[in-house]
Amino acid sequence: MWYIWLILAGIFVIGEVLTSGFLIFWFSLGSLITMVVSFFVPDITIQTAIFLISSVILILATKPLVKKFANTETIKTNAQSIIGKKGLVTKDINSIKATGQVKIEGELWSAIGINDMEIKKGTEVEVVELKGVKVIVTPIK
C-alpha cells in the first residue's frame, strides 16, 4: 500500500508546480508521512486518517510562516497610481465628441470630464477615476 501513497505524493507535487498557491505541497508531505506509517499499519482507514490529520496539521502549523514570507501587498499599476494626481489639459475635453487629452507626470492620457463636463485646454485638473483607458478628471478650483 506504500506505493499508492508515494504516487499520491508525486501527484500532489506536480499539482503544486502547476498552481500558484502553496497548499497542495502539504498534502504531498502528508502522503509521505502516511507512506512511512503504512509499513507498520496495514489498515487503510487508519492510514487515511493519518494522511488527513498530518496534512491539516502541516497546513495550520505553517500558515503563519508562509504569511510572514509571502508578499501579499498589492502593488498599484501605472494606471491605478494616477488616481488623485494632478495634470494639465493639453487638448480641449469634450465628452460628447470623445476628445480630450491630459498630461499627468509627463504622460499623455485620453480624458473625459466628470459628469461629461467640457474642460478647456490649459486647465489644471485632478484624476478622479479610470474608465477603460481614459481618465475621468475634474477641474481644480
C-alpha positions, 0 to 999 in steps of 0.5 A: 500500500506504500506505493499508492501513497508515494504516487499520491505524493508525486501527484500532489507535487506536480499539482503544486508546480502547476498552481500558484498557491502553496497548499497542495505541497502539504498534502504531498508531505502528508502522503509521505508521512502516511507512506512511512506509517503504512509499513507498520499499519496495514489498515487503510482507514487508519492510514487515511486518517493519518494522511488527513490529520498530518496534512491539516496539521502541516497546513495550520502549523505553517500558515503563519510562516508562509504569511510572514514570507509571502508578499501579499501587498498589492502593488498599484499599476501605472494606471491605478497610481494616477488616481488623485494626481494632478495634470494639465489639459493639453487638448480641449475635453469634450465628452460628447465628441470623445476628445480630450487629452491630459498630461499627468507626470509627463504622460499623455492620457485620453480624458473625459470630464466628470459628469461629461463636463467640457474642460478647456485646454490649459486647465489644471485638473485632478484624476478622479477615476479610470474608465477603460483607458481614459481618465475621468478628471475634474477641474481644480478650483 
